[in-house]
């Protein structure tokens, strides 16, 4: 199987029907306001043993199939609480984007992971390494969306709900102002937040 055939085979696996994405509140507000989400560069996200699809799909968005995954636990456990979890419609995304399940860490060694974070250019940097290690972010359950464009346009049409912890009123105001009709759930504690227990949340 040549590289082109391998790429097609991988991407034909597709995206899951329900997806989640952790995001900084400031980035969320900007993305809601512009109705587009900047994507990350594929080549900046790969460990040495991961396949790089950067020629055809130079941009990606990291998603997860479960709100209890390591990535979501990472966002929930951030001390400053200025993070939100987006619940996304994977079926709508799959209509316009390629994607696949990814075991980002694979079988790489702990040393390789630590080396990666030391020089990280992604949102997750070296200071977060111990937190990531402690919450087993290797249980990431990741789906990765690939694109040949730098932004995901018409972003709000893919958002099913916005979930976040209690935060200052100014930030909450701007989220609500720019979210349109997207439901917003606010949680008082991390236990209900990580479970996305809507029965224990209040709607903005």
Number of C-alpha atoms within 10 A of each C-alpha: 7 6 9 9 9 11 15 11 13 14 17 12 12 21 27 20 13 18 23 27 22 23 18 14 20 14 14 24 21 16 21 20 17 14 18 17 19 17 19 19 19 19 16 14 18 14 17 11 11 14 12 17 15 16 10 12 18 19 24 27 19 20 28 27 21 20 23 17 20 22 25 26 23 22 20 23 15 12 8 8 16 18 22 24 25 22 23 24 19 24 16 15 23 15 10 10 18 21 25 18 19 18 15 20 18 11 9 13 10 11 8 13 15 16 14 18 16 14 10 14 13 11 10 12 14 16 10 14 17 11 14 19 15 10 15 15 18 17 18 24 21 25 24 22 24 24 23 15 13 16 18 21 15 13 18 22 13 18 20 18 18 23 23 27 22 16 16 9 9 8 15 18 12 17 21 17 13 18 20 11 11 15 14 20 23 22 22 14 14 15 12 16 24 22 14 20 13 15 9 15 19 12 11 12
